[in-house]
Amino acid sequence: MAFHWMGAKQLKQCGVDDMVLLSKINESAIVENIKKRYMADLIYSYIGPVLIAVNPFKQLPYFTDRELEMYQGTGQYENPPHIYALADNMFRNMMIDQENQCVIISGESGAGKTVSAKFIMGYIAKVSGGGDRVQHVKDIIMESNPLLESFGNAKTSRNNNSSRFGKYMEIQFSRAGEPDGGRISNFLLEKSRVCAQNPGERNFHIYYQIIKGSDPESIEYFGLNYGGEYFNYLNKNQTYDVEGTDDAAEYHEVRKAMATVGIQEDNQLSLLCAVAGILHLGNITFTEAANDNAVVRDRDNVLPFPAQLLGISPDDLENKLLSHIMDSKWGKTSETIHKTHNVEQAVYARDALSKTLHSRIFDYLVKSVNSAIRKDTDDLIIGVLDIYGFEIFQKNGFEQFCINFVNEKLQQIFIELTLKAEQEEYVQEGIKWKPIEYFNNKVVCDLIENKIPPGIMCILDDVCATMHAQSDGADETLIQKLQGGINHEHFMGGARGFAIHHYAGKVGYDCDKFCDKNRDVLSNDIITLMKGSEYEFISSLFLDDVTKEQKRPTTAGMKIKTQANVLIGTLMKATPHYIRCLKPNETKKPGDWHEERVRHQVEYLGLKENIRVRCAGFAFRREFGKVLKRYAIITKETWPAWKGDPKSGVRHLMLAVKMDNDQWQCGTTKLFIKAPESLFLLEEMRERKFDHYARIIQKAFRRFNADKYYMRLREAAADILCGKKERRRYSLNRNFAGDYIGYEDNPSLKALVGRRERVEFADTVNKYDRRFKVAKRDLLLSNKFLYMVGREVIKKGPERGTVVEVVKRKLAIESISSISLSSLQDDLIVIRVDEEYDTLLSSVFKT
């Protein structure tokens, strides 16, 4: 199956739509099928209900309004595989079952997850209901994408628009299917990117957008005159532009989105001041003075701008970066100590402030979007999970460790719900089944997050709890404790870090700055400083209670672990749908295909095992009660209500539709149907029944309406002709048959009339010429033309002597200017035609 724009050559080479249909199930066959389709610009394929999507690195022609209409309300296999089919299936399942749905989009960085999420939200926004409130919610949902991407996405070595945060977008619907609310949950923003990036990468998009998109007056106000090259947070890699990206245009989109989600103009200005202030904070550098104390280099030039933009005093900013106050307790005695920083500690304080500012601005944006579309009650929900992909770089740090942990958790839920849970369900329901082996990555998740025995995160938190202000030696302590405390087949220690054998492969992690990044602490002194900002917006970002004593601060690892488990719990409460995204190459160029790269992804995503389970398993399973509710109309015994237990009712249905016995089984509580085509049989019979009953209702209504209409016509005709037609005074009460010559049973006559024309009147009449010579004609009157049909004898050829019907005259209805009838006792009718001769006829049906 293919799209309307594809030629015959492409059709022959595009493989199978659903890889369950592959003749051989191995990695080579799967990769070859994906390659054939990718080369034919078919980026989607199925494994049962799971959608496989390959990043084409170019625009494709099948995401238009035509495809929106093509996939709306159709079955999954009625059209070529497409993300719209999955989105429509998800939306319809929500409406039919009145149950929450979610889609889990997984794959490595650069595989196209964010774009897939946009397509799903765009489709749902197009096909769902309307109204002022609904349109407002749709606008905000769509506008939230460029806003959050500007502050949360960045160019990496693998992806020009890589999500550096996780987002779970919940679209809330009314029971009628109208999107009337929403909620965004964000996870683990990679805020360390604000201060440092890997070679060839950029900072978050917003820092380049504000420089290139601001007007001259704002450039002057924000102190951005010298461009990105001037700022330390941007110039380390000399990477300022992204191919195919217009930062200036996207900045204007961001400003528009801010207004759409309801951020006031003064708050927008304060927010952008904070963004510019972060850039200027990065230009504050330090040098050593006496006693190893740090001092600000060139303080008079670098301190005023960030202080002004953040609404604080330059002297206070300098003081808090170069020192902090400690409360020391010894028994019942407490003492306040003013401790100065060395260069490393001053840099840490500066970067901690920059990272926290960016992170809290991002949280503010998410909160603003949520406030604009908040709905107090949850009726129905479709959740779209767009989260950072699995990452393996030359140097993998704390961020990759957290990102890959979340991806392990997502892989675990995929295994739980598609492989493990499916096979366990067959056993519980008593379905005949041969178990299929697969790798369960729960052991890797336990290695990372377990408390007993302690996992990597637990040991990391323990090391951070014993750290002092200076982090020297903390990472080495972590390496030693990991090597001494963990004995696991998926863990390998090393001199500079450790390695984990993830589901996606072996990844080595460098422990440099691991503890600093996990500790994620901003000193109370700096928090107090920012709370005192003269800008209300900035002070509102720092509402921490610094007077409250916290024995053990929450670490970044603890946060992501908690967030990941909350996310998994949320996903488990909804009916899941899956998109597995593949990255075909590392060049980011269309048409490039790296065979081993794709094969590795196919292996670690478990596509082969997924196909084997789907081939051996059942495509559809549903509780008996729900099956009866949907398909009861098929038989008289089950409609409108089945008198008996649901299981026997379902058996009766399946026997009535004569589905092959090997295509379905009844479990303990559910009906299982093997192939989607068998399910389509049920759906088709249900549609036929609805169509049948709808036609009966339509027929009865049309007859009732027609009777009323013809009664009015008869009364009107009687009023017009009353007292004039003495000869045929009773003709008005004659039933109007319309066809007086057997037109419907005469193929030769019907062949002379257009296919879609309906003949309202057919009669044999006499036609008079100018000498009053009579000729027989069949008069046919349709809604478009009046036909005068005569007969002629064929004089030549093999059919010589045969009499055939021919159209002697064909008049368009609009060309007939009038029809003249006398009020006397005769059968004459005159048909008057514009710019042509008139025709005189006689008919016994003249009233």
N, C-alpha and C positions, 0 to 999 in steps of 0.2 A: 504494500500500500504506500502511496506517495502523494506529494502535493501537486496542486494544479499547474505549477510552473515548471515541473520536471519533464524532461524529454524521455523518449523510449530508451535511449542508451543508458541514462542514469537509473532507470527502473530495473534494468537487468543486473546491475552491479551493486545494489544497495543492501544486500543481506536480508535477514529476517527482522521483523518489527519486534517480536517477543523472543528473547533468547531461550525461553523454555522450549521453543520449536527447533533448536539446533539438533542436528543429527548426532553430533559428538559433543559431549559435555566435558571440556577440558579448557585450561587457560588459553591454549593456542587458538582454539576455535572461537572462544569468546573475544579475544583480542582481534582476530581476523574479521569477525563480524562487525565489531565496533569501528575498525579501520575502514572497511568498505563503506559503511554509512557516513563516517566522518568525511571521507574523500568525495562523497556525493552530496555534501552539505546537509546530511541528515544527522543532526547532533543528538537526537533522542532515540532511545529504545527502551524496551520493558524487560523486567524479569517478573512476570505476574503483575502485581500492583506496584512494584518498585520501579521508579523512573531512573534511568541511567542518562546523564547529561554530560556531553563533552564540550569543553570551552572552545568555540570556533575562532576566537580572537578577531572577529569581524562581525559586521551587521548582516543579518540574514533576512530574506524577504517574507518569512512566514510568521510575523508578529503584528499583522495589520488588523483592521476592523473586520476584514473578511474572515480571518481565522477566529476572531472572537465569536462571530455568528456561527461559524462552522462547528465549533466545539461546544457551544452552549446547549445543554440539555441532551447531548448525545452520549452513547455508551463509549467505554474506553477503547474498544477495538473497532469502532465504526469509522474512525479516521486514523491517519498516521500518528505515531507516538508524538506527544507534545506536552509541554508543561501546562498548557491550558486544559488538556484533558484531565490531568491530575487535579488541578484547581477546581474544575467544574464538578468532578466526582466528589471532592471534599465538600464543596458547598451543597451539593444535592444530598449527600449522606447526612449532613447536619440538619437539613430541612426534613428529610424523610424520617430519620431516627430520633430527631430532636436531641442529639447528643453532641458534645464538644468534639472538635477535630483539631489536629495539629499536623504540621509538616516539618520533618527533621531533615535539614539540608546539610549533608556532610561531604567531606573531601578535603584535599590539602589546599594550602594557600595558592591562589591563582587559578583554581578549578572552576570558578564562576558561581560561587554560592550566593554572593550579594546580588548579582544580576538575576539569578533565579528567584530570589525572594522578592525582588522588585516586580518581576513578571507576574508572580502569584498575586501580590497585592493590587497590581494594576488590573488584572483580570477580574478579581472580586469587586473592585471599585466600579468596573464597567457594567457587570451583569447584575449586581444587586439593586435593590429598590432605590427610590429617590424621595426628595422632600428637602426643605431648607436645612433642617438639622442633619439629615443624612448627608447632604452635599457638603455641609460644613465639616463633618467628620471625615469624609472622603478626601477633601482638600488637605486637611491637616495630616492625615496618614501619608499622603503622597509627598507633601512638602517636608515632612519630618526627615525623609531620606537624605536630601542634599544638606540639610542642617546638621544632622548627626554625623554624616560622612565627613563633613569639613573638619569637625573637631575630633573624629574618631578613626578616620582612615588616613593612610599614608602610602607613598610609593615604597615598595620593598624590592629586593633583588628578584623576587618571583612574581610580583603582581603590582601593577601601576596604581591600583586602587584597593589595597589590602585592608580589610577590616581589622583594626587593632583593638577591637572590643567585641564582646558578644552581645547580641540583641535578641530578645524574645518579644515579638510584637503580637499582642492579643487583640484581635478585632472582635468587638462585641456586637451581637446582632439581636434584633427583636425576634419574636416568634414568627413574624412574617418574613424574616430574611433580610431586613434592612439594617445596614451597619450604623448603629446609633451611639457607639462609644468605642473606647479602646484603652490600651494600657501597654507601656513599654517597660521591660525589665532589662537593665544593662549589667554586664558582667566584666570584671577585670579589664578595665581600660589600661593599655600599655603605656602608662604615664612616664616611664623611664625614657621613652622616645623623645620627650620634650628636651632632654639634656644631651642625649647621645644617640647616634644611629650607626648602623653597620655600613661599611663601604658601599657606595652606589645607591644609598637609600636617602629618603627625605624625612623631614619632620612631618607633623600633621599638616594636612592641606591648608588649614586656616591661616597659618603663618605666611604662606606664600600668596594666598588670596588677598589678605589685607594689604600687603605691600603693593601688589599689582592692580588691585581693583579700587583702592581708595581714591577719592578726588584729591586734587592738589592741596586744598585747605586741610583735609584730614591727614594727609601725608605729613604736612608741617606740624600739625597738632600732636600726632602720635610719634613724631621723631623718626620717620621711616625714610628720610630723604636719600640715604646712601644705599638703599636696596638690601637684598638678602646677604650680599657679600660682607656687609658690615657686622652682622650678628653672629656671635660665637655658636649659638644654638643652631645655626643654619649653614655655616660656611665650612664645617669640618670636612665634608665630602665633596664640596664644590658641585653639588647636584641641586639645581634650582628649578629646572623645568621637567615636565613629563610630556612625552610625545602624545599628541592628540588631545591634550588637556589645555583649556583656556582658563587660567586661574582668575583672570579679571572678570570674565563672564560668570564664572561660578561664584565669585564673591557677591555679585549682584543677586544671584539666585538665593544665596544664604541670607542676605538682607531681606529679600522678599519673604523667605520662609519664616524669619523671625517675626515679621509683622503678621503673617498668617496665623502663627500659633499664639499670638496675643502678647508678645513681648513689647512693652512700651518703648517709645523712642528714647527716653532718658536712660532706661535700663540697657537698651542696645548700645548706646554710647559708652556707658560705664563698662559694659562687657568687653567692648572692643578696646577700651583703654587698658583693661586687665590683660587682654591678649598682647597688645603692644608692650605693656609693662613686663610681661614674661620675657619677651625678646631682649629688652633692655637689662633685665636682671642677669641674663646670661653673659652680658658684657662686663659685669662686675668681677674683677679678678683680684687675686690676693698674692702677697709676697711676704716672706718671713722678716720679722723684726727681731728685737732682742728677746731672749728667753723663749725662742721658737714661737712667739705669738704672731698671729696673722694680722696684716694691715691691708687696707684696700689700696690697690694700685691706681693712681690718677683719680683719686676720690672726687675731686671737684668737677670732673667731666662725666664720670659714669654714675654717680649717685643721684643727682637731681632729677633726671628724666624718669627712671622707674618710680622714684618716690612720689613725683608729681602725678604720674598716671595712676598710681595706686592710692593716692590720697593720704599719704603718710609723710612724716618728717624724714629728710635725708639722714639727719643725725641719729634718729631712732632706728632707722633701717640699718645703718652701719653698726650701731651698737649691738643689735640683736643677731646680726650675722657673725660678729666677731666674739660674742660671749653669750653665756646663758647663766641663769640663776638656778642653783641646786639647793634643795632642802635636805640637810643631813641630820639624821637622827641617831642618837646614842643613848639607849635606854629611854628615860623620860625627857631627856634634853634634846632640843632641836635647834639647828643652826642654819642660817641662810648663807650660802657661799656664792660669790660672784666668780665664775670660772671663765677664763679667756680661752679662745679657740686657736689651734694651730691651723695651718693652711688647709690640710685635709678636712678638718672639722668645719671650717668656714665654707669650703666648697660644698660640703654635704648639706649645711644649713641653707645655702643659696639654692641648690638644686632641689632640696626638699620643699622649699617655698614655691618654686616654679612648678614642680610636679603637682603639688597639692592645689595650687591655683587652677591649673588646667583641668585637673580631675574634678574640682568642685564646680567649675564653669560647665563642664560636660554634664554633671549631675543636675545642675540647675536647668539646662536645656531639656533634659529628659523629663524633669519635673514639670516644666512649662508645657511640653507636649501633652503629658498625662493630664494636667489641669484643664487643658483646652478641650479634651475629648472624654473627660471622666464621666463615667456612668455609675450610679450607686448600686444598681443591681446587675447581676450576671445572668442573662437569659441563655444565650448560646454564644459560643466562642470558637473562632478559628485562630489558632496560634501558628506563627511563622518564626522558626528558629534560624537566625542567620548568625553564625558564630565562626570565629577564626578557625582556619583549617590547620591540619597537622603540619608541623614545621620541622624540617631538618636542615640546618645551615652548617657552614664550616665551623662556626663557633656558636654553640647553643648555650644560652644563659638561663637565668631564673624565669624570664618571660616565656621562653619556649617550654620550659618544664611545666609551668602552669597551663599553658595553651594545650600541650599534648596530654596533660592529665584530664582536662575537660573533654578532649576528643576521645580519650579512653573510655570515659563515662558514657559518652554518646554511642560509641561502638558497643558498649556493654548493653545499653538499652535496645540497640538494634538486634543484638544477639538474643537478648531476653525475649523480645516480642516477635522476631521473625524465625528464629531457628529453635531456640530452647522451648519457649512457651508454646509454639505451634506443635512441636512433637509431644510435649507433655499433655497438651489438650487432647490430642488423638488418643493417648493412653487413657486419660480420665474419662473420655466419652465412649470408650470401648470400640474405637475404629481400628480396623485392620491396618497395621503399620509396621514397616521395617525401619528401625532407627538409623539415622545418618550421623556420622561423626563430624565434629567441627571443633575449632579452637575457641574456648570460652575465656575471654580476657579478664574475667573477674579477678584472677590471681594477680594480674598487673595492677588493677585498681586497688586491691588490698595491699600490695607492696607499697603503694604511694600513700594511702590514706589511713591505714589501720592504726588503731591505738594499742591493741594487744594481739600479737607482738608489735612493738612500735614500728610504724612505717617511716618513710623518708620525711614526710611533712611533720610528723610528731617529733622526730629527732631534730629537725631543722628549728622548730619552735623552741625546743629545750635549749639549744645552743644560743638562740637569739635572746632568751630570757636571762642568760648569764652574761650577755655582752655589756660592756661599759660604753662610755661615750665614744671611745676610739675603737675602731673595728679591726685593728691589727691582730692577726692570728685567729680571728673567728672562723674564717672559711677553712683554714687548715684544721681547726678543731672539728668542724663539721665533717670533713673528709675522714678524719680518724674515727669519729663516732659511727659514721655510716659503715665503714669497713669492719669495725669491731662489732656492730650491733645488728647487721643484716646479713643473713645467710639465705639467699633466694636464687632459684635457677634463672630468673629474669633480671638479676642485678649483678653488675660487675664494678668493682672499685677501681680507682686509678690514682695516680700521683697528684693530678690537678683537679680531679672531679670524679664522676662516676658515669656509668652507662646503664640504660634500661632497655630491655628487649620489648619494645611496644608492639602492638598489633600491626603497626605500619612498618616495623623494622627496628633495628638497633640504633639508638641515639645516644651519643656521648654528650654529657653536660659539663661545662667548665664552671667550677664553683666560685670563680672570681666575682665578688660583690653579691654573692647569693644571700648572705646574712643581712647585709645592708638593705637590699631590695625587699627582703621578706619582713624586716623590722618595720619599715615604712612609718617612721615616727617623725612628727613635726613638733618641735619644742613648744612648750606652753608660752614661752616668751614671745615667739613669733606669732602664735595664735592671738595672744593679747594685743600685739601690735596691729594686726590686721583687723581685729574687732574694733579698733579705734579709728579706722579709716574714715575720712570725711565723706566718702561716697557710700551712700546707704546700700547700694547693690553689693559692693565689695565686702562691707562689714557683715552683710547678711549671709555671706558664704562661710563665715567662721563663727558659728553659734555654739562651738564646743564649750562645755562647762569645765574650765581649767581648775576650778576649786575642788572638783571631785577627785578623790584619790583612786587611781586604778592600779591594782596590784600587778596585773599582767596585761599589757596592751594587746589589742587584737592585731595579729600579723596579717600580711597579705595572703599567706598560705591558708590561714584559718578562714579568711573571708571567701577565697575562691572555692575552698572545700565546702563551706556552708552553702554558698550560692549554687554550686554545681548540684548538691544533693537536693536543694529546694527546686531547682530547675527539673531534675529528673522526676521528682514527685509530682510536679505540675504536668509534665509530659505524660506520665503514667495514668493521669486522670482523664486524658482525652484519647480519642481514637487516632492512632498515628498513621501518617503517610510518609513515604521516604523518597528523597532524591539523592542519588549517589553521583557526585560530580567528579569528573575525570579531567586531568590536565594532560593534553596530548604532547606537549613539548616544553622546553625551558626557554625557547627563543621568543615566545609570545607572538609568533607570526602565524597567520592563517595558512593551512595546508601542510605545515611541518608535522612530522609524525615520528616520535621516538619510541620505537617498539618496546624496548626494555623498560622504559619509564612507565608506559601504560600497563605492561604486564605486571610490574611490581604493584601498581595500584589495584589492579584486578585481583591479585593474590591477597593483599592485606585487607581489602574491603570484603573479602569472602564471597565474591560473586558466584564462584563455581558451586560452593556449598548452598548458596541461596537458590540457584537454579535447580540443583538436585532435590532440595526440599520441596520446591514449588512443583517440579515435575511429578514427584511421588505423592504430593499432598493434594489439598483441596483448595480451589481458588476462592470458594465462598463458604462461609459458615455463619449461621444466624439462629437465634433462639426460636423454638417452635412457635411461640406466641407471635413474634414479629413476622415470621414467614406467613402465618395464617392471616394476620392483619393486612399484609400487603397483597397477597395473591388469592384471598378468599373468593374474589369475584369470578375466578376462572370456572368454578363448578357451582351448580344449583344447590348441592348439598352443603357447601361451606359458606354460601352467601344467603342472607347477610350475616349469619352467625352459625358456627359449627356447634352442633349439639354432641359434645363428647370431649375427651381429653385432647389437648393440642397435638400430641405426637401422632395419634391415629388420624387426625385431620390432615396433618402434613403428608402422611403416607397416602391418604386418599387423593390428595392433590397430585402427588408425584405419579401415581398410577394413572390418574385421569389424563395427564399430559403425555403419557407414554414415553417418558424419558428412559434411556437405556439404564439397566440395573447397575452397570459398572460405573455409572456417572454420578451416583448419589448414594449416601448412606445416612441413616438416622442414628445419631448417638444417644446419649442419655438425656441431654437437654437441648441439642442443636441438630439442625439439618446441615449436612456437608455436601457440597456439589463440586465435582472435580474440575471441569473445564469451564472457562468463561462462556464458551459457545452454548453450553447447556443452560447456563443461567439466562442467556439471551432468549432461549426458547420460552422460559417462564415469563420474561418481561414482554416478549412479543405477544404471547397469548393473553396476558393481562391487558396490553394496549388494544388488542382486537376486541376484547370484551367491552372495554370502555368505549371504543369506537362504535361498536354495535348498539349499545344502549344510548349513546349520544345521538346516533342516527334516528333511533326510534323517537326520542324526545324532539329532535329537530323536525322530523316528519309530521308529528302530531301538531307541533306549533305552527309549521308552515301551512298545514291544511286548515287549521283554525283561522289563521291570518288571511289565507286566500278566500275562505268562505265569507269572511267579513268584507273583504275588498270587493268581491264579485256581487255581493248583495247591494253594496253602495253603488256599483256601476249599473246594475239592473234598475235600481230605483231612479238613477239619474237619466238613463236611456228612456225609461217609461215617461218621465216628466217631459223630456224633449219632444218625443214623437206622439204624445197623447193626442188623439183626435185627427191625425193626419193620414195614417196608413189604414185606410178602410179595408183594402183587399187582404192584408195580412195582419189583422189586428191581434191575432194570437201568436204571432211569430216571436214576440219579445219574451215569451215564456219558454221558448225552445232552449234546451240545453246546448251549450256551445261545445262542439266536439273538436273543432279546429282542423283535424285531418279527415277530409271527406273522400280521399282517393287512395288510402292505404300507403301513404308516403313512407311510414316507418318500416314497412315490409318490402320496399322497392329499392334495392341497392343501386340500380342504375340512376334513379332520381337523386338519391342521397349523394352520389358521387359528384353531382353537378353543383352541390352547395358546399361552402367552406366548412372545414372540420369543426370549428368551434361555434358555428352558427346554429341557432335553435329555430326551427321552422314553427311559426305560431299558427299559420293558416295555409291549408292546401285544398284546392278545388279545381275541377275541370270547368273552364269557361269558354264562351264564344267570343272570338275577337273579330272586329269588323274593320276592313280597310277602307280607303277613300271611295271605293266604288260599292261599298256596303257588302263586299264579298265576305262570307263567313269562313273562319278557320278555327279548329279546336286547339286550345292551349291549356296546359297545366299551370295554374297560377300558384306560385310558392312565395309566401311572405315570411321573411326572417326578421330578426332585430336589426339587420344591416341593409338587406337588399330585397327588392321585389323581382322575382324571376318569372319570365314567360317561356315555358318549355314546349317545344313542338317536336315533331318526328320527321325524319328524313330517311330515304332509302340510299344505302351505299351503292354507288354505280360502278366502282372499280375495285380491283384487288380480290383476294381470296374470300372476303366477306361480302362480296357483291350480292345485292338483293336483300341484305339484312336491314331491318328497320331499327334505327337507334334514336334515342332522345338527344336533342340538342337545345341549348339555350338560345332562343330567338331574340330575347331582349332582357337586359339586366340593368335595373335602375337602382341607384343608391337611394336610400330612404330620404336623405337630406336634399336630394335633387327634385323630389316630388313636391311641387308647390301647393297642390290642392287636389281633392277628389270631389267630383261633382255628382250628386245624386238628385234625381227628381223626386218630388213628393207625390208623384202619381203612381198608378198601378202599372209599373213596368219593371224590367230586370236590368235596365241600363245603368252603367257606371262609366264616368269619364275620368281618366287619370291624367292630370295636367303636369307637365315636366318643364323645368326651367330650360330655355334655349334649345329645346328639342320638340319633336312632334308629340301630340297627345295621343292617347290610346283609348278606343271605345270598346268596352266589354259588356257582356251580359252574363249575369249569374242568378241562379234560382235562389241563392241564399241572401239576395238583397232584401233587407227588411223594410 
